[in-house]
Amino acid sequence: MDLNKLKQEIHQNAIEKGFWEHELSDEHCLMLVITEIAEMVEADRKGMHVPLDAIKIAKKQGFNDMFFKAVYSGTVEDELADIVIRLLDLAGARDIEIEDFIKRDEEGLKEARKRIPPLTCISFALCQIITSQFFPRTADRINDAISFVDDYCQIEGIDLWYFVGQKMLYNRTRQALHGKKY
């Protein structure tokens, strides 16, 4: 997957939906990523995950916005996609190059699964990456955060890029600003 092409597509959709009518600071955009992280924690607290059988059905049938709203919306997987979409949107706005990141092999995944912390700890660590004083460049924060989310999803067996694709399709059907103030 070409993440640099994907960031442009995501950013263009955000422009079309009115999210960039005014210049936005990096801090504004990164704070909205943090709100997505909080929504992911809430989804996890409520046990809201996409059932595996629903994914199989959806992959066979293709995208359907009613199905998306009924089954995917508000789940941990949906919020993971939102996190990455917001990060890629900011990367598109700032013309930040998305770096390749390492994919774990099956042995590495097995080892990582033995010691994966709870999602609350993963979320806290992700917030630390986004707000880190050690990474003052927005480009470093974005690249490290996307790599971190991808790594987590590999370990947990979540098809992150499938959910990003589904959320992008859904976002195209939504009203300006997705019905929000910003």
Secondary structure, 3 states (H helix, E strand, C coil): CCHHHHHHHHHHHHHHCCCCCCCCCHHHHHHHHHHHHHHHHHHHHCCCCCCHHHHHHHHHHCCCHHHHHHHHCCCHHHHHHHHHHHHHHHHHHHCCCCCCCCCCCHHHHHHHHHCCCCHHHHHHHHHHHHHCCCCCCHHHHHHHHHHHHHHHHHHHCCCHHHHHHHHHHHHHCCCHHHHCCC
